[in-house]
Amino acid sequence: MDRRFTMRRSRLSQLPELLAVDARRLLIRIPPETDIPLTPRICELIDTGDFRRLAGISQLGLVAHVYPAASHSRFEHSLGVYRMALAYLQRLMHDERFRQLIDQRQALRFLVAALLHDLGHWPFCHPIEDLGLAETPDHELFANSFVLEGEIADILRDRFELAPREIVSLLSEKPQDIPSRLLGSMLSGPIDVDKMDYLARDSLHAGVPYGRNFDQQRLIGGLCLNEAGDGLAINEKGRTAAEMMVFARYVMFSEVYWHHAVRSATAMMQRAYYLLRPSLDLDTLFRLHESGFIDTLLDAAAGTPAEPLVDGLFGRTRRLYKRLLQLSVFQRSDLYDRLARRPYPWLVACGERLAERLSRRAGRRIAADELLIDAPPQRREVEFRVDVHFPKEAVYRPLAEFSPVVRTLATRQFDDYVKRVRLYCDPSLKDRFAGAEDALCDDLLAAAEETDRGP
């Protein structure tokens, strides 16, 4: 083995955070029976108020309305991602090309970014971001306010000898150089440390097997660099594990994240936030723990049209809206295509016109907020594009080229297969419109056409 390569690997292996994996002196245990090895300076980051805030924010938010044990926190997930980042480095430090690009400082930068990657999340962050409203910050950019100044910034400079901007550039900026692109793909890419943790962790806490039905260790063992050296690929031995990961993600979206009752709660939260946002101090709201966030919504909603929505989610009695209609690319694809990925204000306007139509049929006034149209958001899920390295042939080929699973599920069809258009109603209206799917489709299509024509 080349002596210079041996020395470079040795220097990376001496990173205190990697040494802590075997030393096992300072540990935090998280499910499932996983020890997170720590160093004193990592402990200092974890103990800051801004990082501890993540312990008061649930990872899955409204999913707990359907899967009650899915109440794990973003604090736990962040620790899991940090442990996964250590595993990635342990694997890739044996790759000569990786060692030529990533030195000890870059590796430390990656570990810190992995630990802090969720710092900008606020309670119920993703449903609110999916509204696509101009006043809502991107959570990745929102993290900058916690990293660039204050306690965390001081620790980064004093204990890690890292500039806060070095972390921010990985978390929220487009990487410019090859090492940063490589580290960025490890943080946010087809087989990144975030997905590797949340699929298994969300599945564990939800009490379902779907997100754990792939071989994590086999996939990590198959990691290598892509042909350009600026992102991750997998070797031939990791191919099947990668295919299973794609399928695990598909089923988790289908059965957990986009479960029809979870989406009912999501639609209620989105409409309540949309109605209340003019009266809310968003910068203060987004810095709260989940309990404070909920209390703020309950107070703001009192005596407003949003009150039944917020009370149904967070009041003494759970009262979710009922599903009246469900559409997909296979069920009324014409109507699905007309409603999917439309701007949220357009969906609200369409719902108002639909309420007017149904009011005439029902013989009583139906308020616009008693009907909620839930549709796939404008932003699609990231496509799964990863190359497989065949060393005997010295070639790289896209996994989708020879995998029917990936070709079908990991391209643009992914959203269309798992994300339905649904119409929800206040429970009091369910029986009134039960069995009238064809008529509801006609009214919804007419409402969409009216909305497109404008006032």
Backbone torsions as a table, in degrees:
resi	resn	phi	psi	omega
1	MET	NA	140.1	180.0
2	ASP	-57.6	131.2	-175.4
3	ARG	-63.1	-37.0	-180.0
4	ARG	-66.6	-38.5	176.6
5	PHE	-62.9	-43.0	178.9
6	THR	-59.3	-40.9	-179.6
7	MET	-68.3	-40.9	179.5
8	ARG	-64.1	-42.1	178.4
9	ARG	-64.8	-38.6	179.8
10	SER	-63.1	-42.2	-179.7
11	ARG	-64.4	-42.6	178.7
12	LEU	-64.3	-39.2	-178.8
13	SER	-66.6	-16.9	179.6
14	GLN	-88.3	2.3	173.9
15	LEU	-57.9	125.2	-174.5
16	PRO	-52.0	-37.1	-178.7
17	GLU	-66.9	-33.9	175.8
18	LEU	-75.7	-36.2	176.0
19	LEU	-62.4	-32.0	-178.0
20	ALA	-66.0	-22.5	-179.6
21	VAL	-60.7	-44.6	-179.1
22	ASP	-86.5	-28.6	-177.3
23	ALA	-66.7	-38.8	176.2
24	ARG	53.6	41.9	-179.9
25	ARG	-92.3	-35.3	-175.2
26	LEU	-128.8	111.7	-171.0
27	LEU	-133.3	149.1	165.3
28	ILE	-121.0	135.4	179.3
29	ARG	-104.5	132.9	174.7
30	ILE	-129.9	161.9	176.2
31	PRO	-64.0	153.0	-8.9
32	PRO	-92.4	101.0	178.7
33	GLU	53.0	46.4	-176.3
34	THR	-111.3	125.1	176.8
35	ASP	-92.3	129.5	176.4
36	ILE	-101.1	111.3	179.7
37	PRO	-76.6	133.4	-175.1
38	LEU	-121.7	159.5	168.5
39	THR	-117.7	163.5	179.6
40	PRO	-55.4	-38.4	-177.4
41	ARG	-74.6	-31.0	173.5
42	ILE	-66.6	-39.0	176.9
43	CYS	-59.3	-38.5	179.7
44	GLU	-62.5	-39.8	176.8
45	LEU	-65.0	-45.2	-177.6
46	ILE	-63.5	-31.7	-176.3
47	ASP	-85.2	-2.4	177.6
48	THR	-68.7	153.7	179.7
49	GLY	-61.6	-37.9	-178.1
50	ASP	-68.1	-35.4	177.2
51	PHE	-76.9	-40.2	178.4
52	ARG	-60.6	-26.6	177.0
53	ARG	-53.9	-31.9	-178.7
54	LEU	-65.3	-21.1	177.4
55	ALA	-68.5	-19.4	179.3
56	GLY	-100.3	14.4	178.8
57	ILE	-125.8	120.5	-177.9
58	SER	-74.1	146.4	-178.8
59	GLN	-66.2	-40.3	-173.2
60	LEU	-109.6	-4.4	174.1
61	GLY	55.1	-110.5	-171.5
62	LEU	-73.2	-11.6	176.9
63	VAL	-59.2	-29.2	-179.4
64	ALA	-64.6	-15.4	174.3
65	HIS	-67.7	-21.2	-179.2
66	VAL	-112.5	-41.5	177.2
67	TYR	-112.7	90.6	-167.3
68	PRO	-62.9	-20.8	179.0
69	ALA	-85.5	-5.0	-178.4
70	ALA	-82.9	59.2	-177.9
71	SER	-114.4	17.7	-179.9
72	HIS	-65.7	157.7	-170.2
73	SER	-100.6	163.5	173.4
74	ARG	-69.1	-21.9	173.1
75	PHE	-62.5	-49.9	178.5
76	GLU	-61.1	-45.7	179.8
77	HIS	-60.8	-41.2	-179.5
78	SER	-62.7	-39.6	175.5
79	LEU	-64.6	-39.0	178.1
80	GLY	-64.6	-38.3	178.0
81	VAL	-67.2	-39.1	177.1
82	TYR	-61.0	-43.1	178.6
83	ARG	-64.7	-37.5	177.5
84	MET	-66.5	-37.4	178.6
85	ALA	-63.1	-38.9	175.5
86	LEU	-61.4	-41.6	-180.0
87	ALA	-64.9	-38.8	177.7
88	TYR	-61.8	-45.4	-179.7
89	LEU	-65.1	-40.2	178.7
90	GLN	-60.0	-36.9	178.2
91	ARG	-73.3	-49.7	-169.8
92	LEU	-77.3	-17.6	178.4
93	MET	-65.3	-13.3	177.1
94	HIS	-91.2	-2.5	179.1
95	ASP	-93.4	120.1	-173.7
96	GLU	-62.1	-40.1	180.0
97	ARG	-65.4	-37.5	177.0
98	PHE	-62.0	-44.3	-178.7
99	ARG	-64.8	-30.6	178.1
100	GLN	-70.6	-25.2	-177.2
101	LEU	-96.6	-37.4	-169.3
102	ILE	-112.8	114.4	176.7
103	ASP	-96.4	-174.2	-175.2
104	GLN	-62.8	-38.9	-179.8
105	ARG	-65.9	-43.6	178.8
106	GLN	-64.0	-39.1	178.5
107	ALA	-63.0	-40.9	178.5
108	LEU	-65.7	-40.1	176.9
109	ARG	-58.4	-42.5	178.5
110	PHE	-63.8	-44.5	-178.7
111	LEU	-62.7	-44.1	-179.6
112	VAL	-65.6	-42.4	178.7
113	ALA	-62.7	-38.8	178.0
114	ALA	-62.8	-42.4	179.7
115	LEU	-64.4	-38.8	-173.0
116	LEU	-96.6	7.5	-168.8
117	HIS	-62.9	-25.1	-178.0
118	ASP	-101.2	11.6	-173.0
119	LEU	-60.5	-29.3	-177.7
120	GLY	-86.0	-0.1	178.6
121	HIS	-72.0	143.2	171.1
122	TRP	-117.9	169.8	179.7
123	PRO	-57.5	136.2	177.8
124	PHE	56.2	39.2	-172.3
125	CYS	-62.6	-50.7	-173.1
126	HIS	-65.2	-43.7	176.0
127	PRO	-59.2	-36.7	-180.0
128	ILE	-72.1	-42.6	177.2
129	GLU	-61.1	-36.3	-177.4
130	ASP	-64.3	-16.6	177.1
131	LEU	-67.8	-23.8	177.4
132	GLY	67.8	31.7	-178.2
133	LEU	-83.5	142.6	-174.0
134	ALA	-62.0	-33.5	-175.7
135	GLU	-80.9	-5.4	-179.3
136	THR	-90.6	122.3	-179.7
137	PRO	-73.9	154.7	169.9
138	ASP	-71.3	132.4	-174.3
139	HIS	-63.0	-28.2	178.4
140	GLU	-68.5	-37.2	175.9
141	LEU	-75.0	-33.1	178.7
142	PHE	-62.3	-29.7	178.1
143	ALA	-61.6	-26.1	-178.6
144	ASN	-58.2	-34.5	-177.8
145	SER	-67.5	-22.1	177.4
146	PHE	-89.8	-24.0	-172.8
147	VAL	-96.2	-36.9	-170.7
148	LEU	-77.6	-20.6	179.3
149	GLU	-148.8	159.9	179.7
150	GLY	97.3	-160.7	-172.3
151	GLU	-61.2	-44.5	-178.8
152	ILE	-65.0	-42.6	178.7
153	ALA	-59.9	-41.3	179.8
154	ASP	-63.7	-41.6	-179.9
155	ILE	-66.5	-40.2	178.9
156	LEU	-59.9	-42.9	-178.9
157	ARG	-72.5	-45.6	-170.9
158	ASP	-82.1	-37.7	-173.0
159	ARG	-102.0	-27.7	-179.0
160	PHE	-106.8	-13.2	-175.3
161	GLU	56.2	39.5	176.8
162	LEU	-117.7	139.4	173.6
163	ALA	-77.1	134.2	177.9
164	PRO	-51.4	-33.0	179.2
165	ARG	-63.1	-28.1	177.9
166	GLU	-65.0	-34.2	178.3
167	ILE	-77.0	-44.8	179.6
168	VAL	-58.0	-39.1	-177.9
169	SER	-63.1	-30.6	176.6
170	LEU	-78.2	-34.9	-173.2
171	LEU	-81.7	-33.7	-169.1
172	SER	-139.6	4.5	-179.1
173	GLU	-119.8	155.9	177.9
174	LYS	-74.4	120.6	-176.7
175	PRO	-67.1	140.2	-175.3
176	GLN	-99.9	-38.3	-176.1
177	ASP	-101.4	164.4	-175.5
178	ILE	-61.7	-47.0	178.2
179	PRO	-57.3	-40.9	179.9
180	SER	-68.3	-35.9	177.0
181	ARG	-65.4	-39.2	178.3
182	LEU	-64.1	-49.5	179.1
183	LEU	-63.1	-37.0	177.9
184	GLY	-62.5	-37.7	178.6
185	SER	-69.4	-28.5	177.1
186	MET	-73.1	-27.5	178.2
187	LEU	-87.3	-36.5	-176.2
188	SER	-148.6	91.5	-177.7
189	GLY	-161.3	-171.6	-176.5
190	PRO	-58.6	-39.4	-179.0
191	ILE	-125.9	54.7	-175.7
192	ASP	-83.5	169.0	-177.8
193	VAL	-66.8	-28.0	179.9
194	ASP	-66.6	-53.3	179.6
195	LYS	-62.7	-39.5	-178.3
196	MET	-59.6	-32.8	178.5
197	ASP	-86.0	-48.9	-169.1
198	TYR	-68.8	-32.9	179.2
199	LEU	-59.9	-49.3	-179.1
200	ALA	-70.1	-40.9	-175.5
201	ARG	-70.4	-44.8	178.2
202	ASP	-62.2	-40.0	178.4
203	SER	-63.0	-44.4	179.9
204	LEU	-58.8	-50.4	-175.2
205	HIS	-74.1	-30.3	176.9
206	ALA	-73.0	-18.1	179.6
207	GLY	81.8	27.9	178.2
208	VAL	-123.3	156.4	-176.6
209	PRO	-89.3	-10.6	-163.7
210	TYR	-58.3	-45.9	-175.2
211	GLY	-77.9	-3.8	179.2
212	ARG	-108.1	4.1	-175.8
213	ASN	-87.7	45.2	169.6
214	PHE	-147.7	155.6	-172.6
215	ASP	-87.9	95.0	-178.6
216	GLN	-57.8	-48.1	-175.7
217	GLN	-65.2	-37.5	177.6
218	ARG	-64.6	-39.3	-179.8
219	LEU	-68.4	-43.1	177.4
220	ILE	-62.8	-41.4	178.9
221	GLY	-64.6	-19.6	179.9
222	GLY	-95.8	3.8	-177.9
223	LEU	-68.0	140.5	172.5
224	CYS	-154.5	-177.8	178.4
225	LEU	-91.8	149.7	176.4
226	ASN	-73.0	177.9	-173.5
227	GLU	-62.6	-36.6	-179.9
228	ALA	-77.7	-16.5	-179.4
229	GLY	78.7	12.3	-178.5
230	ASP	-115.1	17.4	178.3
231	GLY	-167.5	174.7	-178.6
232	LEU	-86.9	149.1	169.2
233	ALA	-135.1	-178.1	175.6
234	ILE	-130.0	153.3	175.3
235	ASN	-86.3	175.7	-173.9
236	GLU	-60.3	-33.0	-178.7
237	LYS	-68.7	-24.3	-179.4
238	GLY	-91.9	2.5	-173.7
239	ARG	-60.1	-50.4	-176.9
240	THR	-63.8	-39.0	177.8
241	ALA	-62.3	-38.2	177.7
242	ALA	-65.9	-41.5	177.0
243	GLU	-60.3	-43.5	179.9
244	MET	-66.6	-32.0	176.5
245	MET	-65.5	-41.6	176.9
246	VAL	-59.2	-44.8	-179.1
247	PHE	-67.7	-38.5	178.0
248	ALA	-59.9	-42.3	-179.8
249	ARG	-65.8	-41.2	178.3
250	TYR	-59.7	-47.2	-176.5
251	VAL	-70.8	-34.9	177.3
252	MET	-63.2	-40.1	176.4
253	PHE	-66.1	-43.4	-176.1
254	SER	-66.6	-43.7	-170.7
255	GLU	-101.3	-16.3	-177.4
256	VAL	-122.0	-68.6	-172.9
257	TYR	-63.5	-35.3	179.3
258	TRP	-115.1	27.2	169.6
259	HIS	-55.8	141.8	-171.2
260	HIS	-61.2	-35.7	179.7
261	ALA	-75.7	-32.7	173.7
262	VAL	-62.5	-41.6	179.7
263	ARG	-70.4	-27.5	172.8
264	SER	-61.6	-48.9	177.8
265	ALA	-61.5	-38.5	179.3
266	THR	-64.2	-44.4	179.5
267	ALA	-62.7	-38.1	178.2
268	MET	-66.2	-44.1	178.5
269	MET	-62.4	-44.6	-178.4
270	GLN	-62.6	-44.1	-179.4
271	ARG	-67.0	-40.7	178.8
272	ALA	-61.3	-46.0	179.1
273	TYR	-63.2	-42.1	-179.5
274	TYR	-60.0	-40.0	179.6
275	LEU	-72.4	-36.5	-171.6
276	LEU	-91.1	-16.7	-169.3
277	ARG	-57.5	-32.1	178.7
278	PRO	-62.9	-22.6	-177.7
279	SER	-99.2	4.2	-175.2
280	LEU	-106.3	143.5	170.1
281	ASP	-86.3	97.4	-169.7
282	LEU	-65.8	-39.1	-179.1
283	ASP	-62.2	-41.6	176.8
284	THR	-69.0	-43.3	-177.9
285	LEU	-58.9	-44.1	-174.5
286	PHE	-74.1	-8.0	177.9
287	ARG	-99.4	2.4	-176.3
288	LEU	-85.5	158.3	165.1
289	HIS	-69.4	167.7	-176.9
290	GLU	-61.8	-40.2	-179.0
291	SER	-63.1	-41.6	177.5
292	GLY	-67.7	-36.0	177.1
293	PHE	-61.4	-47.0	-179.3
294	ILE	-64.6	-44.3	179.0
295	ASP	-60.0	-39.7	178.9
296	THR	-63.0	-43.5	178.5
297	LEU	-64.9	-42.7	179.7
298	LEU	-60.8	-43.1	179.4
299	ASP	-65.7	-44.4	-177.4
300	ALA	-68.2	-30.4	-175.5
301	ALA	-80.6	-18.8	-175.3
302	ALA	-54.8	124.2	177.6
303	GLY	77.7	10.5	179.9
304	THR	-116.7	168.7	176.2
305	PRO	-60.7	-18.6	179.4
306	ALA	-80.0	-11.0	-174.1
307	GLU	-59.3	-47.5	179.8
308	PRO	-61.7	-32.5	-180.0
309	LEU	-68.7	-50.2	-177.8
310	VAL	-68.5	-40.2	-179.8
311	ASP	-67.1	-35.1	178.0
312	GLY	-66.4	-27.0	178.6
313	LEU	-87.7	-42.9	-168.1
314	PHE	-124.6	3.1	178.2
315	GLY	-79.2	-169.4	-176.4
316	ARG	-66.8	-30.8	-177.5
317	THR	-117.6	124.9	176.6
318	ARG	-69.2	126.4	-177.4
319	ARG	-142.9	85.4	-178.5
320	LEU	-85.8	148.6	175.2
321	TYR	-65.7	153.5	-176.5
322	LYS	-99.7	148.9	-179.9
323	ARG	-80.3	123.0	176.1
324	LEU	-97.8	-33.0	-170.6
325	LEU	-151.7	144.3	176.8
326	GLN	-137.8	130.4	-177.7
327	LEU	-127.2	147.6	175.7
328	SER	-143.6	-176.4	176.6
329	VAL	-66.0	-14.6	-179.9
330	PHE	-101.8	-15.8	-178.8
331	GLN	-121.2	108.8	-176.8
332	ARG	52.6	59.4	-177.0
333	SER	-60.0	-29.8	178.7
334	ASP	-61.8	-42.7	-179.6
335	LEU	-74.8	-38.3	177.0
336	TYR	-57.8	-49.0	-178.4
337	ASP	-63.0	-29.5	-178.6
338	ARG	-74.6	-25.7	-173.8
339	LEU	-106.0	-28.9	-176.4
340	ALA	-67.7	139.6	174.8
341	ARG	61.2	31.1	172.3
342	ARG	-89.5	153.0	176.8
343	PRO	-59.0	144.3	-175.3
344	TYR	-59.4	-43.3	178.1
345	PRO	-58.1	-32.4	176.1
346	TRP	-65.0	-42.4	178.7
347	LEU	-62.3	-38.6	177.8
348	VAL	-63.1	-46.1	-180.0
349	ALA	-62.9	-40.3	177.4
350	CYS	-62.9	-41.6	178.1
351	GLY	-62.8	-35.2	178.2
352	GLU	-65.3	-42.1	178.4
353	ARG	-68.1	-36.8	176.7
354	LEU	-64.5	-41.2	179.1
355	ALA	-60.6	-38.7	178.1
356	GLU	-62.6	-42.5	179.8
357	ARG	-65.5	-45.4	-178.2
358	LEU	-71.0	-27.8	176.3
359	SER	-61.8	-42.0	179.5
360	ARG	-64.5	-38.2	-179.4
361	ARG	-73.1	-36.6	-176.6
362	ALA	-80.1	-17.2	-178.5
363	GLY	75.8	16.3	173.8
364	ARG	-151.7	158.8	-177.5
365	ARG	-71.3	128.6	172.6
366	ILE	-109.7	118.6	-178.4
367	ALA	-69.5	149.3	-178.6
368	ALA	-58.1	-33.3	-176.7
369	ASP	-83.4	0.3	172.2
370	GLU	-86.0	-9.6	177.5
371	LEU	-124.1	129.6	-178.4
372	LEU	-128.2	125.6	174.5
373	ILE	-94.9	120.0	177.4
374	ASP	-108.6	124.5	-176.3
375	ALA	-139.4	156.5	176.1
376	PRO	-54.6	134.6	-178.5
377	PRO	-68.9	169.3	-176.8
378	GLN	-64.4	-35.0	-178.2
379	ARG	-85.7	125.3	179.5
380	ARG	-82.6	160.8	172.5
381	GLU	-66.7	151.5	179.3
382	VAL	-64.5	133.0	178.0
383	GLU	-72.3	150.5	-179.8
384	PHE	-92.7	100.4	179.2
385	ARG	-124.7	111.1	179.8
386	VAL	-143.7	144.2	179.4
387	ASP	-95.4	152.0	175.3
388	VAL	-110.6	132.6	179.8
389	HIS	-94.5	126.6	175.2
390	PHE	-110.1	94.9	-171.7
391	PRO	-63.5	-33.9	-178.7
392	LYS	-64.6	-33.5	178.5
393	GLU	-95.1	-8.8	-178.0
394	ALA	56.9	44.0	180.0
395	VAL	-134.6	158.5	171.9
396	TYR	-116.1	135.8	176.9
397	ARG	-131.9	142.4	176.5
398	PRO	-60.7	136.6	-179.9
399	LEU	-58.4	-37.1	-178.2
400	ALA	-65.3	-18.7	-177.3
401	GLU	-66.0	-31.7	-177.4
402	PHE	-129.7	17.9	177.4
403	SER	-123.9	111.2	178.1
404	PRO	-64.7	-29.6	178.6
405	VAL	-63.2	-51.2	-177.7
406	VAL	-68.8	-41.3	-178.7
407	ARG	-59.9	-36.0	-177.4
408	THR	-84.2	-42.5	-169.3
409	LEU	-99.6	-20.7	-170.6
410	ALA	-105.3	10.3	175.4
411	THR	-106.2	-160.0	-172.9
412	ARG	-63.3	-19.4	-179.7
413	GLN	-68.3	-17.6	-175.6
414	PHE	-51.6	-51.5	-179.0
415	ASP	-59.3	-43.1	-175.6
416	ASP	-68.6	-29.0	179.8
417	TYR	-75.6	-36.5	-171.4
418	VAL	-107.1	-18.2	-175.2
419	LYS	-107.7	109.9	-177.5
420	ARG	-92.4	161.5	163.0
421	VAL	-93.5	127.9	-178.0
422	ARG	-132.2	148.0	174.0
423	LEU	-112.4	122.8	179.5
424	TYR	-114.0	154.6	179.6
425	CYS	-138.5	159.3	170.6
426	ASP	-55.1	139.8	-176.6
427	PRO	-53.6	-28.1	-178.6
428	SER	-67.8	-17.0	-178.0
429	LEU	-97.8	-9.2	-171.8
430	LYS	-56.6	-51.9	-176.5
431	ASP	-66.7	-30.5	-176.5
432	ARG	-64.2	-32.6	-176.4
433	PHE	-114.6	8.6	179.5
434	ALA	-61.9	137.3	177.5
435	GLY	77.7	8.1	-178.0
436	ALA	-110.3	38.7	-174.0
437	GLU	-59.4	-43.1	-177.8
438	ASP	-63.5	-43.7	179.2
439	ALA	-65.8	-38.9	178.3
440	LEU	-63.8	-40.2	177.6
441	CYS	-61.9	-43.0	179.5
442	ASP	-62.9	-44.6	179.0
443	ASP	-64.9	-39.6	-179.5
444	LEU	-66.5	-39.9	177.9
445	LEU	-64.4	-42.5	178.6
446	ALA	-64.5	-39.7	178.1
447	ALA	-64.4	-38.6	178.4
448	ALA	-65.2	-42.1	179.3
449	GLU	-64.0	-41.5	177.5
450	GLU	-63.2	-40.4	-179.5
451	THR	-65.1	-40.1	178.0
452	ASP	-64.0	-33.3	179.8
453	ARG	-74.0	-23.8	178.1
454	GLY	87.8	-174.1	-176.4
455	PRO	-57.9	NA	NA
